[in-house]
Amino acid sequence: MSRLLDLLEEERRKLNQLGEASLKQAIPLWENPEVQEQSRRVDELVAQVSEMKARYSRVVRLCEVHNA
């Protein structure tokens, strides 16, 4: 999971850099295909992290119930 979080942070940094460059060039973020593509990558990674956290929570609850 740590690797996935590191990748998410790296992709977020890239998104922020692209966004800043786009705004400096007076290009709206929604009109910049590079920003939109990077945003989709970040969204996908966020979904993966959320799914992994949900799975982990279910496993922890099952272990707690089993050990109770």
C-alpha positions in Angstrom: 0.0 0.0 0.0 2.9 2.3 0.7 4.0 2.1 -2.9 0.5 3.0 -4.1 0.4 6.0 -1.8 3.9 7.1 -3.0 2.6 6.8 -6.6 -0.5 8.8 -5.8 1.6 11.6 -4.3 3.9 11.6 -7.3 0.9 11.8 -9.7 -0.7 14.6 -7.6 2.5 16.6 -7.8 2.5 16.2 -11.6 -1.1 17.3 -11.7 -0.3 20.4 -9.6 2.6 21.3 -11.9 0.5 20.9 -15.0 -2.3 22.9 -13.5 0.1 25.7 -12.5 1.7 25.8 -15.9 -1.8 25.8 -17.6 -2.9 28.7 -15.5 0.3 30.7 -16.2 -0.4 30.3 -19.9 -4.0 31.5 -19.3 -5.4 28.1 -20.4 -8.4 27.0 -18.4 -7.8 23.7 -16.6 -10.9 22.1 -18.2 -9.6 23.0 -21.7 -6.2 21.5 -21.1 -6.2 17.8 -22.2 -2.9 17.1 -20.3 -4.4 18.3 -17.1 -7.6 16.3 -17.7 -5.7 13.1 -18.4 -3.5 13.6 -15.3 -6.6 14.3 -13.2 -8.1 11.0 -14.4 -4.9 9.2 -13.4 -5.1 10.7 -9.9 -8.8 9.8 -9.6 -8.1 6.2 -10.5 -5.3 6.0 -7.9 -7.6 7.6 -5.2 -10.2 5.0 -6.0 -7.6 2.2 -5.7 -6.4 3.5 -2.3 -10.0 3.8 -1.1 -10.8 0.3 -2.2 -7.7 -1.0 -0.4 -8.5 0.8 2.8 -12.1 -0.6 2.7 -10.7 -4.1 2.2 -8.3 -3.6 5.1 -11.1 -2.4 7.4 -13.2 -5.4 6.6 -10.3 -7.8 7.4 -9.6 -6.0 10.7 -13.3 -6.2 11.6 -13.4 -9.9 10.8 -10.3 -10.5 12.9 -11.9 -8.6 15.8 -15.1 -10.6 15.6 -13.2 -13.8 15.3 -11.0 -13.0 18.3 -13.8 -11.8 20.5 
